[in-house]
Amino acid sequence: MRRGMGSRGFAAFAGAMVAAGPVMAACSAEPSYEGWAATDGAAGRINLDDVQDAFKKSESATEFEDRVNKIYEGDGVVLIRVEQDGDSMTLDAFEDLDGNGEISDSQDDLLFSIVEDHDMHEMRGYGANGYYHSSFGGGNFLFTYLLLSTFVGPRYSYYTTPVRSTTIRNDRSAYRKSAPYRSQVSRNTSYFSRQKSFHGSRYDNAGKSLSQGRQTYQASQKSSGAFRTSAANVRGASRFGGGLMGGGGGQVVVGRVRSRR
């Protein structure tokens, strides 16, 4: 007759299983495309309340670029384009989905725009941010600083350059390893929760109204498997139909854990 496991042996076995449990669970948790696609970064969501605050505080286009890219959680760099048309100025912000450092209206994804006309500002979100619309009055905001900084003719324009895009990406990579980024992620979590609660179906429908550029990007990530190494944050994905959890700014990064063969 086979002897049963003694109390010491059982205790040692149980302790080993408890210690190995998290490792086994982590190894079996292969990131799924669906889980990645449900994240705010993959969908193109951005905290537009913080973006508006950054617009009001920035004194140059490059400062605004830096601030916005520290707010955003997607993989691509956020590029901006500012153009003047008479008394009106428009700022458009795109995620650089093709990664070439230049804005392409057809291949990149328009996240938001800010228009100034006669000292009034109108801010609109697009794609997954399409639920958002805000108006605010005049002041010494970014457009004022931009106009004061140009001395070339009556028309002003600014575009993020490929060289500038590379600098932003490198700086952002370092920033995302810091405590301030964890705090920003926590702020983003609270913002998205408020917007979903306030806008309801409009918020949900915006998440389904993705641009052609965004749809092409997601399809490419799926077919190539590149989503597995995405840095897009998956915290709070359960709020949007996923099964991933993360609270208080804690992060779970897709693709950092791979199963051992």
N, C-alpha and C positions, 0 to 999 in steps of 0.2 A: 504494500500500500504506500502511495506517495505521501510523504509527510507534508503537512501544511507549513506555510511560511511563519516563522517565529515572529514574536512581537518586534524584535529589533530589526529583523529583515524587512518586515512590512513597513515599519517606520522609515527605514532608509529608502525603500522603494517609493513610498508616498512622497517623501521629501524630494526625491529626484524628479518625480513627475510634476510636482508643483513648480520646481525650478525650471524644468524644460517646457512647461506649458506655454508661457509667453513666446518662447522661441518657436515652438511648433505652430502656434497660432499665427505668428508673424510670417513664417515661411509659407503658410498656406494661403495668406491673404494677398494673392496676386491682384494688382490693380485692374479694374475693369474699365472698358471704354465708357460704359454708361455712367459709372461713378465719376469718371473724370469729366465727361460732358456736362454733368449736373453741377459742377463747381462754378462759382462766380467768375473766376478767371477764364475758364474755358468758354463760358457763355458771353463774356465781354461786359459783365456788370462792373460798375465802378461807383464808389461813394461820392455822389454828386454834391452833397452838402459840403463835404470837405473840399471838393474841387472848387466850389463857389468861394469858399473861404480862402483858398489858395490864390484864386484870381484877384480877390480884393487886397491880399497882402503882398503879392509879387510886384516887384518894380522893374522886371525885365522879362522878356520872353524865355530866356534860358532859366531864370529862377522858377518861372511857372512850370516849365518842362520838368525840372528836377522835382518839384513838389508833387506834380500829378503822377509821375512815375513811382514815387514813394507810396502813393495812395493805392495805385492799381496793383492787382494780384495776378494778372495774366502773364503769359510767357513773353509776348511781344512788347517792344518798346512803344510808348505812346508818343506819336509825332504830332506836332501842331502846325497849322497853317493860318496866318493872319493876313487878311486882305482888306483894303480900304476901297469903298465905292462912294465917292462924294462925301456926304456927312456921316455915312454909315461904315462901321467896321465889323468884320465877322471873323471869329476864331473857330476853326474846326479842329477836332482832336480825333486821330485815328490810331487804332492799334496796328502796328506794322506786322501784318500776318505773314507776308512773304519774306520778311527779314532783310530786305535790301536797303533799309535806311531812308527810303523815299516814299512819299505818299502816292498811292495808286487808288483812285476812287473806286475802281472795279475789284481790286484784289484785297485791299485792306478794309478795315471795319470802322465806320464812323461811330464813335462813342457818344460824343456830345458836341454842341455848338453854343457859342455865346455871341449875341449880336447887340451892338450898341447903336442906337439911333436916337438922336436928339436927347442925349443925356439919360436915356432909359436903356436898361439891359434886359435882354430876354435870353434865358438859358433853357435849352431843350436836350433831352436825351434821345438816343436812337438805338435801334436794335433791342437788345435786352434791357436797355435803359429808357425805352420809349414811353414809359409811364410818367416820366419826369418832365415838368414844365414849371419854370419859376421866373418871376420878373422882379427886378430890383432897380432902385433909382441910381442917379448919377453920383459921382465921387471921383476922387483921385485913384482910380483903379488902373489895372494894367494897360488898357487902351490909351489912357492919358499919358502914362510914362512912355509908351511906344511912340506916340505922336511927338512928344517932346524930344525923343532921342534921334529922330530922323531929320536930316537937313537936305535930303535929295528929292527935289520936286514936290508936287502936291499930293502924290499918291504913296501910300505905305504898304509894304508887304513883307512877310517873314515866313520862312519855311525851315523846319528842322533839316539839317544837312546829314548825309551819311556819316561824316566824321563826328558830328555832334551826337548822333544816335549811338555810335560805338562808345563814346565817353559816358553817356547816360546808362547804357547797359552795364558797363563795368562798375560804375558807381553804385548802381542798383543791386548788383550781385553782392557786393560787400554789405550794403545796407540791410539786405534781407536776412543776414546772419545776426542782426543786432536786436537788442531789447526794444528799441523804438518801433521796429517793424512789427514785433509781436503786439505792441500796444495799438498800432494802426490796424492790424488785423482784427483786434477786439472791437475797435471803433467801427470797422466795416461790418462786422457781425451784427452789432446793435442797429446800424443804419438799415441794413437789408431787412432785418426783422420788423423794424418800424414801417418801412415802405410796403412790405408785403401785407402787414396788418391794415394799413391805411388804404392802400389802393386795391387790395383784393384781387379780383379777376383781371383787372387791368394790368396789374403787376405780372400775374401768371401768363397772360396772353403776350405781353412784351417779350417774355423769355422764349416764346415760340416763334416770334417774328424776327428771325435772324436774317441778316443780309446775305446776299449770294457769296460775298467774300468770306463771311464767317462759316457758312455751310460748307464751302469748298475746303476751308482750313480744317474743320472738324473731320470731314471725310478723309482728308489726307493724313491726319493724325491717326485715324482709325486703321486705314489700310497699311500704313508704314509701321504702326506700333509705337510711334514716337510719343504718344500720350503717356507711355509707361515711365518716361523720364521727365515728364512735365514738372515744372516747379509751381504750377497753379495750386493754390491752397484748397484743400478739400474740407476744411472745417465748415460745419453747418450744412453739408449737402443734404442731410435728411430733411431739411426744411423745404427742399425743392424736389422731393421725390426720391432722393438717394438714400442709402442706408449707412452713411458714414457720419460719425459724430466728432465733435470737437468743441469744447466750450471755453469761454473766457480768453479767447485769443490763442489757445493751444493749436498747434498745427500738425497735420498729418500730410506728408508730401507724397504724391503719387510716384511710385516707381523706385523709391529709395530702398525698399526691401524686396529681394528677389528670392524665389524658392531655390533650395539647393537640390541638385540632382544627384 
